[in-house]
Amino acid sequence: MMRKKRFYQRGVLFAAVVAAASVSGCGNAAKDAPSSVNGAESEPDGSQDPAKNGQSPFGKEQGEGGEGQDGKPFYAGMSMSQTPDVSELLQGSLDMKDFRDKWVYYDEYDCYGLEYIVYCDNPADPVKECMNIYVPAAYMNADGTINEKGTVNGYTAATAPIIYQNGIGGYAEADASKISARNSDYIKQGYIFVSPASRGKETQSEDGTYIGKSPAGLVDLKAGIRFLKANDAEMAGDANKIISIGTSAGGAMSALLASTGNAKDYDSYLREIGAVMDQSDDVYAAAGNYIEYMADVIMATAADPNAMQRPEYDQTYNNSRSGENGESTDFEKAVSKQMASGYVDYINSLKLVDTKTGEPLTLGEDGRSGRFYQYMVQKVEDAATVYLNKLSEGSLDVPYTLNDCLSWDGSSAKITSLDDYLADYNPRMKSVMAFDNLEMNEKSGENLEFGDETHQYLHFDSYMPDVLEKLKTDYPEEYSKYAEGYDAVIGDKALAERKKLLNPLNYIGSDSVDTAEHIRIRVGTQDADTALSVSAVLALSLENKTDADVDYALVWNQGHGNADYDGELLQWIDKICKE
């Protein structure tokens, strides 16, 4: 299925038949070795004379570049950020020509920065609806205009891709990141680096109204993309090559950008904040590691975060980040069993197909048989095989001891079963319910995300009412405690819309959206924040229903937000942008 896309090239509208997408999720491992850059040569025409030693060519003081952690590059995760004062914001115009004299030269990174530019005309919170833009110095003239002759790594101001990296974590509001050691490899590669701020679950107006609940964060990111496309002729970089990158909930947002391009469902929200409505908000690509997204049945993994986990492996949990450790109650185990059973039905209802073999990917009633089960086993084994081969080749300098669940014959890895893998290598880290908290409080970022203007948090899992009804006789006390709260989910049309807008599966394959052309998904095999099957369902849905180029893999021995090998993200970007 081909999809129509609108391309904006230097301010001119073109019609084309293309696909563009990219999923951004997890941040990578923040390794030491940056990819090589083929020089940053520029050919000054007399106007190219950037200021040095912290001075902009306009006599402005250089801004502070943000500190990296351990001095390591950070390709795909959250970067260092800084909340600006309102007085620092560049607003009042959506035309970047009006801010040519605001570019600042950063000597340490050899780039120009335009910081805290508001990307919509009626922002709900301008401090959270602004962006920072950083451009390799080779592409800029001293007067703030484009130098068409400068080149970096084979790119020019007209061809350089635009990295659109959000800093969202846990559906919280995000600041615009400053240029730093953690993100400067983008500049070295010849890319444009854009960091958008966005509203989040805790954002409030002055009167205490919540203005950042779903879908506000996603709407802000879409508005930022429209702003960049509207200013394509004014800034360096190809607005047809915007690549979305995010980690954790930011990965969810990136997946949504990749799968909901130009969907009309978001138009009213975009108009409300004064987004540029005559531009498109689809992206060329998205890349990331951890992907989390909202869906009713997918939230069955709330009770079963390690995919098709059996109840007997659901007795204890250990969440080192929150400090919560414990044993599930009998009631929680009963809930988990019900949800796990429902998850089998859900997987089979998707009618997924293995694109390599054409075979239907179904799951047996026991959750431990069928082609979908075999598919997940193969993905885990593939991850271990890649990792152990890299170790054997000497490209990884880390000690590793084989887990009991894993065998290695020198060329390929095998696991005994997913049960052994989960018990030995990737145990449960969250209590039941993992996302829609039974107590419904601030401990769940998702409960907070699905609140509304006046409620800080709300239940959202519409499957729990049925589960509680089934358990009513055996657990009357728990039923009386929790049923009313979950019952409120039923019939709440506004909540249903907020959930719909944050679930890419509602849009993948729709003729009314423009899906990204390239999607790269990486998830660590030790990431227990959600089920590995969640990312698999996303990847398979994209493969089955769109023409997107989907690059999906698990990465062995990596946890939440750390799932990539040195330089591979940058190699992928170059591959899709130079093809």
Residue, then its C-alpha position, 0 to 999 in steps of 0.5 A: m500500500m502506497r501513501k501520498k505524502r506532501f513534501y515541502q522543499r525550500g518553501v514549495l509544495f510538492a506531491a509525491v508517493v512515498a513512505a516516511a517513518s521512524v520510531s524512536g524509543c530508547g536511548n542507547a548505551a551512551k558509548d565512547a566511540p563516535s562515528s567518523v565524520n568526513g571533515a567539515e570543510s566549508e568554502p567561505d564566500g566572504s560572508q562566512d566568518p564565525a566568531k570565536n571564543g564564545q562570541s556570536p558574530f552579532g556580539k552576543e555572549q555565547g550561551e552555556g552548552g550544557e554538561g554531558q555525563d561522563g563526557k560520553p556521546f548520547y545519541a538517542g536518549m534524553s539530553m541535558s536541558q535547561t528551563p528558560d526564563v520567559s524573557e529568553l523566549l523568541q516569540g511573536s513570529l513563526d518566521m525564522k527570518d525575524f530571528r536571524d540576529k539571534w543565532v549564537y556560535y558555539d566554539e566548542y562544538d563548531c555550530y550555531g544555535l537558535e535557542y528557545i524559539v516558540y513554535c506555535d502562535n498561541p502556546a498554552d505554556p510558551v516555556k514548554e512549547c519552544m525548541n532549540i536548533y543547532v546547525p553545523a557552522a559550515y552551513m551558516n553565514a555570519d549574517g544568519t543566512i544559509n551557506e549553500k557551499g559548506t559540507v560536512n560528511g557529504y551533506t550540505a545545508a540543503t541535504a542534511p537530515i534534521i534530528y528531532q530528539n524529544g526529551i520526554g520520560g514518563y510522560a512528563e513535560a520536557d525542556a529543550s536540550k542545550i548543545s552538549a557532549r551528549n548530543s554533539d555527535y549529531i553536529k559532527q555527522g553533519y546533521i541538524f539537531v533540534s530539541p523541542a520542549s513539550r508539555g507533560k502530565e504535570t504541566q499546569s496553568e497559573d490557575g492550577t488547570y492541568i494543560g499537559k495531559s494526553p495528547a498535549g505532549l504529542v500535539d506539541l511535537k507535531a506543532g514543532i514539526r510543522f514549524l520546521k517545515a514552514n521555515d525550511a527555506e530559512m534554515a539549514g537542513d532538509a525538512n523532508k528528512i526529519i528523523s524523530i528520536g526519543t526514549s521510554a515514553g519519548g519512544a512512544m511519542s516518536a512511534l506516534l509521530a511515525s504512525t499518525g502523520n497528518a491524522k485529522d484527529y489532532d487538528s483541533y488540538l493543533r489549532e488551539i495552540g496556533a500551530v502552522m496548519d498549512q504544513s504537514d506533521d509527518v516525519y521521514a524516520a524515527a529511531g529508538n530503543y524502548i517503545e511504550y504505547m497505550a492500548d486497552v488490551i496491550m495494557a494486559t501486560a500491566a499484569d504481565p510485563n514480561a510478555m507471556q509470563r506464567p503466573e508462577y513467575d509472577q510472585t515477586y518483583n524487584n524495581s531497583r529504580s523505585g526501591e519497591n520490592g515485594e511479593s504479589t498478593d493472592f489477589e494480584k496473582a489472580v488478576s495477573k492470571q486473568m490478564a495473561s489469559g486475555y492477552v492470548d486472545y488479544i494477540n490472536s485478534l491482531k492477525l499478525v503475519d511473519t513477513k518472511t514466511g507468510e505464516p500467521l503469528t498466533l499464540g496457543e492457549d497456554g501462552r507457550s506455543g504457537r508461531f508468535y511464541q516461536y517468533m519471540v523466542q527467535k528474537v531473543e536468540d537473535a539478540a544473544t547471537v549478535y552479542l556473543n558474536k561481537l564478543s568473539e570478534g573482540s568488538l565488545d570489551v566486556p566480561y560476560t557469563l552465560n546464563d543458565c537459560l542460554s547456550w552457545d555453540g560458537s556461532s549461534a545462541k539458543i535459550t531453553s525456553l522463555d520461562d527459563y529466560l524470564a526466571d533466570y535473566n529478566p525477572r519481573m520488576k513491577s507490581v500488579m497493575a504495572f501501568d494502571n495502578l490499583e491504588m490510582n495515584e502519582k506512582s503511575g506515570e500513565n495514570l497521571e498522563f490520562g488525567d484531565e484538566t481537573h483530575q491529576y490522575l485517572h484509571f484508564d484500563s477498561y479491561m479491569p472492570d471485567v476482571l474484577e467482576k470475575l474475581k468478585t466472589d473470591y475477593p469481595e474486599e478487593y472488589s469493593k475497594y477497586a471496582e468503582g474506580y475502574d468502572a468509571v472508565i466505562g463510558d467516559k468518551a473524553l478518556a476514550e479519545r485521550k487513549k485513542l490519540l496515544n495508541p499508534l495501532n489505531y492509525i497504522g495502516s490507515d489511508s488517512v495518515d502518512t506513515a514514516e518511511h523508515i522505522r528503527i526499533r531497539v529494545g534491551t532484552q533485560d528491559a522489564d519496564t514492559a513486555l518485549s511483545v509490545s515492541a514486537v506487535l508494533a513492528l509487526s503491525l507496521e510491517n503487515k499494514t504499511d510500506a515502511d522499512v522496519d528495522y526491529a531487533l532486541v539487544w542482548n544484555q541491555g536494560h531500559g533505555n540502553a539498547d544499541y551498539d556503538g555507532e549503529l544509529l548514526q550508520w542507520i541515519d546515514k544509510i537512509c539519508k544517502e540512499 
